């Protein structure tokens, strides 16, 4: 590309500031009402939507990577995906902190213009719904699913349904985990892979304390071949087994990036939860027990969503089955060699 003959780029034109900085039109000004904080309210929510756009950009890159039929664990794709998801976590941290700016608006300040916003609501944020769908939140697991599309335009309903019809990151990560050979490949274990999990079960059983007996029942249903795997789980038996194996043997070089990838998925869930709970407290503080501008139950709805919208909860649950390193089964020499740096 010949960059010398390109037209010079001007800062405000490149950023299209003429569009961005004239995109704030307070409803109170249209009605001749003085509501000084409506400008803040608009700017904050516009900033959120820009961050949501960037999150979707990062998630789409990761999704395209994991759509591949095969991803080498030592390839740049794994690091690139990890980097993108870590950036999503950082953006979500900013989103949580940004709530503090909105909280400088007092309840009385908000009442100056709140009624002018009806029925607009953050509940109508299409991008946030698409983020949840892209990550893997299924329609059946949504809180308030009976009306979560009811306030959207037909075009936006189609956008959300299209996002839900595509392979989510949860589905793609499940397929990726299923392909990992280390926990059961006969080339490493011969016919002893079943013995590995039986030995692990025995050690795990001995580690349980009083009141943890139900953990062993769940362990058997997830990791014992002769048990019936729960039908309602998003991750398959092989994916769950391989994810636990990664967590257990993460210190080996070849498993460090996969482990960090799984850990970052949990961090995404955690940051989304932090954002939802910060939102709950802000709403309670601002409107108390009043309903939302979009007609939802306000803080009560947000609390229900926060409690149920954990997308990668099955990965988090696997930490229930970890053992300290000194109790882990020694791996076959060939597997140790393939998981380690080559000399």
C-alpha positions, 0 to 999 in steps of 0.5 A, a space after each residue: 500500500 502506498 501511504 504517501 499518496 493517501 489523503 491526510 487524516 484529520 482527528 475530528 474527521 477520523 473519529 466522526 466527532 461531528 456525529 458523536 458530539 451532536 448525538 445528545 438530545 435531552 428530552 427535557 430540553 425539548 419540553 423546556 424543562 431544566 434537568 441538568 443531569 440528563 446530559 450525563 445520563 445520555 453520555 454514560 449510556 452512549 459510552 456503555 453502548 460503545 463499549 458493548 460494540 467493542 466487546 462484540 467485536 472481540 467476541 466475534 474474533 474469538 468465535 471465528 477462531 474457535 469455529 475452526 475444525 482444529 486449533 493447535 494448543 501451541 498456536 497463536 490462535 489460543 493466545 490471541 483468543 486469551 488476549 481478546 477475552 482478557 480485554 473484554 474483562 478489562 472493558 467490563 471492569 471499566 463498565 463497573 467503575 463507570 457506574 460510579 459516575 452515574 451515581 453522582 446523579 442523585 435520585 432527585 436529579 433523575 426525577 427531573 427527567 425520568 418520566 420523559 424517558 418512558 418506555 425507553 429502558 436499558 432493558 432494550 439494549 440490543 447489544 447487551 442481549 447479543 453479548 449474552 447470546 454470543 457468550 452462550 446464555 440460552 433463551 431457556 435460562 433467561 430470567 424474565 424470558 416471557 417479556 425480554 423481547 416484548 419491548 423491542 422493535 421487530 427489527 431488533 427482535 430479529 437481530 437478537 434471534 439471529 444472534 441466538 441462532 448462531 454457535 455461541 462461545 460456550 458451544 464452540 468451547 465445548 467442541 474444543 474441549 472435546 477434541 483435547 486428547 490428553 485425558 484418554 488418548 490410548 497412545 498415552 494411557 493404553 487401556 488405563 485411562 479408566 483406571 486414572 479416573 478411578 484412582 482420582 475418584 478414590 483420592 477425591 472421596 478420601 478428601 471429602 469432609 462431612 456435609 460434602 457427600 453430594 459432591 461425590 454423587 455429582 462427581 460420579 455422574 460427570 466423570 464415571 463412564 458407567 453413570 448416566 450423564 446429566 441431560 441438562 448440562 451445557 458441557 458434555 462429559 468429555 468436555 467436562 473431563 478435559 476441562 478438569 484435567 486442564 485445571 489439575 495439570 495446568 502447570 505443564 507448559 502446553 496446558 497453561 494457555 488453555 487453563 488461562 483461557 478457561 479461567 478468563 471465561 470465569 472472569 468474564 462471568 464474574 465481571 458481568 455479575 459485578 456489573 449487574 450487582 452494581 446496577 442493582 445497588 444503583 437502581 435501588 438507591 435511585 428509584 427505590 421500589 418503583 418500577 423501571 421506565 420500561 415497565 420491569 420490576 426494577 431492582 427485583 428484575 435485575 436481582 433475578 437476572 444477576 442470580 441466574 445469568 451465569 453462563 460458564 457456571 459449569 466450569 466454575 463448578 469443576 473447582 469442587 473436584 480439585 485435589 492438591 498437587 501432592 495427591 494427583 496421579 503421576 502422568 505417563 512419561 510420553 504424556 509428560 513429554 508432550 505437555 512439556 517444553 521440547 529440548 
